[in-house]
Amino acid sequence: MKVIVAGFAKTGTKSMHIALRELGYEVYDFVENFWYLGKDWNKILTEGGSVDDFKRMYKDVDATIDTPVYFFWKEIHEAFPDAKIVFTTRDEDSWFPSYRKQIEEMEKSTMLRLMFMYSPLGRKFGALLRKMIMDSEKQKPHVTENRKKNCENLSQKCSTISRNNRTADMKVIVSGFPKNGTKSMTVALRELGYEVYDFVENF
């Protein structure tokens, strides 16, 4: 494991996922965690998990992101203490309505409703998501800041990753138009230690 993305959903996690895959990382997002590690997560959500569990689950994975990782990033980091922690954030006033809207849309999805209703793991994931919505609503002004402080207490490299892997050779060219995730891509690349020339630097 090289990268643990500890940010909540709707904070640029999909752009981060794309950036990591483009850079050659094997990434486990929500779908991969559910599909490939469903039995393991069912056990963890029911009985708890150990460092050995997480080592076994992610031994061949380079990065992990999104649900349920942001509930267990500390435990995963204990299993992989050399992994970099990337904490994606977003302004609370725009993040909370966006996240809540996503949950409401997910609950309208027939496939996901069936999953949350009939799959033991799906029910546990659904309960976690709803709990986070309720907890976030109660503590909205403090959620992001408190998680960021917890992350920084664990590792000084949390979301302030050393940029010491620069070389003279170009590694990545982002050819997408503006307003299609390019800013999130810039942030992701810089967090991973790349020297990036965006519009301002090019100008």
Salt bridges, closest charged atoms under 4 A:
ASP29 OD2 - LYS14 NZ 3.17
ASP29 OD2 - HIS17 ND1 2.50
GLU32 OE2 - ARG21 NH2 3.11
ASP40 OD1 - ARG56 NH2 2.95
ASP53 OD2 - LYS43 NZ 3.17
ASP53 OD1 - ARG56 NH2 3.55
ASP60 OD2 - LYS59 NZ 2.92
ASP62 OD1 - LYS2 NZ 2.93
ASP66 OD2 - LYS14 NZ 3.16
ASP93 OD1 - LYS140 NZ 3.98
GLU104 OE2 - ARG100 NE 3.83
GLU107 OE2 - ARG130 NH1 3.66
ASP135 OD2 - LYS131 NZ 2.66
GLU137 OE2 - ARG100 NH1 2.64
GLU195 OE1 - ARG166 NE 3.95
ASP198 OD2 - LYS183 NZ 3.04
GLU201 OE2 - ARG190 NH2 2.77
